[in-house]
Amino acid sequence: MPDDRLSLVQTFFTRYFGGHVDQALTLLEPTVVYHVPGRADLAGDFVGPNAVATPLRKFLELTGDAIDVLSWDDWLIGTTDIAGVVRVHLQRPGRVQVFRFVFLVKVSQNVKIARVECFYSDPEAFERFFSW
């Protein structure tokens, strides 16, 4: 099962970062919770695939569908959670930034994503990047 769980999480992010949000949503539990910290428009707790689609699509829209994955630095696999550490290059008009994110993902018994929590290496820089 660990390989199935890791493959599920990797596929979710590959689809999402590649702009295939609808395909990524098929990998979520109906009661999924997607947590984004902070005060930006992208922040909040989003429950259910339809609600999760909102911040995913908004993130892609704000970055011009340009989420360039520089590297997946690490995967930590626990009994129910998987953490992925990724470095990404993001662009907006007049702004370019490299961020490190940690995604903590809970996988259900059904091998679907039940919860995603996002953490940023520099939350203040992230807020500034999306402030206008």
N, C-alpha and C positions, 0 to 999 in steps of 0.2 A: 503493500500500500504506500510506503513512503515515496517510491518513484512516481506513482500515480498522482500523489498530492503535489509533489514538486513540479511535475509536468503540467498539472492543472494551473498552478500559480504562474509558471513561466508563460504558458499559453495565454492566460488572461492579460498579462502585461504586454506581451508581444502584440496581441490584437489591439489593445487600448492604445499603446504608444504608436502603433502603425495606423491609427485612425479608423479602426474597424470596431467601433463602440458596440454596435448591435451584436456582433459576433462575440465580443467579450461578455456582454450581459447574459448570454446563454449559459455561462459558467457559474452564475450566482444563484444562491438559494433565494426563494421568494421573500424571505425575511432578512436578507443580508443587511448589515449595517456598514456604511462607509463613513469613516470619521476623518475629517480634515481639520486640524487645529488652526487657531488664529482668528483674525477679525476680517480678513479679506472676503470678497464675494464668494470665493471658492470654499470657504470654511463652513463647517457645520457637521451635523450627523444626518446622513441620508439613509433612509430605510426603504428597502425594496429596490429591485432592478430599475424601475422607471425613475425613481428618485435619484439613484446612483448615476444614471445617465446624465443628469443635469451637470454636476461638477466635471465629469469626464469630458463631455462635449464642450463645456465652457473653457476648460483648460486647453483643449485642442484649438478652439476658436481664438483664444487670446494669444496663443503662440504660433498662429498661422499654420497649424498642423505640423509644426517643426519641433518634435521632441526627439532630439538626437541622443540616443543612448551611447555614451562613451564607453562604459563598462559596467558589468554586473560584478561588483567586487567580492561579494560573499553571499552564501546561502546558509542559513542556520535552520536545521530541521528538528523540530521537537515532536512530541507525541500528538499534539493537536495544532500547533502553530508553526508557521514557516516565516522566517524573516529574510528579506532580500535587501541588500545594500546596493544601490545603483548610483552612478554618476551620469548626469544628463546635461546637455547643452541646450539652453532655451533661448529663443529670440522673440522680441517684440519690436515694434517700430521704435527705434532709438535706444534699444536696450538689448544687451547680450549678457548672459550669465551662465556659469557652470554651478550646478547644485548637486549635493549629495542627499539622497532620500533614503529612508529606511521604511519599508513597508512591512507591517506585521499582519499576517494573514492567518485567520482561523479557517480550517477546512472541516466541513461537516462529515458525518458518517457516510453520507451519500456521495462523497467526493465532489462536493460543490463548495464554493467560497461562501462562508457564513459571515465573515467580518473582515474588514480591511481598516487598518489604522495607519495613517501617514505621519511621518516625522521628517523634519527638515534639519540639515546641519546648521543652517543659519536662518532661523525663522524671521528675523527682522529684515534680512536681505530679500527673503521670499516675499514678504509683505510689501516692501518697497517696489520689487519687480512688477507686482501686479496692482500697484496703487493707482495707475492711470492707464 
